[in-house]
């Protein structure tokens, strides 16, 4: 199910990799840069969580500063992750990218979907969300995150004080997999240049990876969403926050609190960037 959080078999892009015990721990190619302290928001979505959220304990690790856009001392090791770097060369604008994407036939998904769902939102967004792939409603409407999971994402954004029209939302694959199945590694790999180009064009400072596929595609192929969520990862001046896919929350309410905590960190970082 593209609109869901899944624990993918690892790796998804390297068929020669033999999973080890390390696969269930923090990714080694990327270094978490330390969690920030979440600030309490006004939770209309989960009012029962708001009081507890305001008691967020002080964390021992220092909060990361806003991304500077320059390589850090750990950038070399981070560069050793899978081929998920966002090259810095100039790119055509987003409209041109969308036109190109909508004529794409690089994988078989296009033959089975209604339309290409490129993504939408503020082309100058500091905050970008990346999910897995279009579901049924997205395929019909041509817009990302408009089904049940999308409506929940809207509520999550509202709960932490982020407007949907100030962010950009996209998926790893732009065409709906048949039957809402998980995109294959080949499909995700084929579509990755579109996502990379989007990221280069939008130049977000923060990317929230919604679910396992986005996390493994953009952060580390060996990452387990249950282990890495809630931690900041940095690469090429972009801060990455992995968290559960909203669809996972529809199935499992226990994931609400961790997502709430993760989104508070995102909001805090966003606010910090606004005032930097
Ligand atoms: S999923 Fe991506 S790579 Fe495949 S046809 Fe659609 S746009 Fe092209």
Boltz pocket constraint, residues with backbone or C-beta under 6 A from the ligand:
constraints:
  - pocket:
      binder: B
      contacts: [[A, 101], [A, 104], [A, 105], [A, 106], [A, 107], [A, 108], [A, 109], [A, 110], [A, 116], [A, 172], [A, 173], [A, 174], [A, 175], [A, 187], [A, 190], [A, 191], [A, 192], [A, 194]]
      max_distance: 6.0
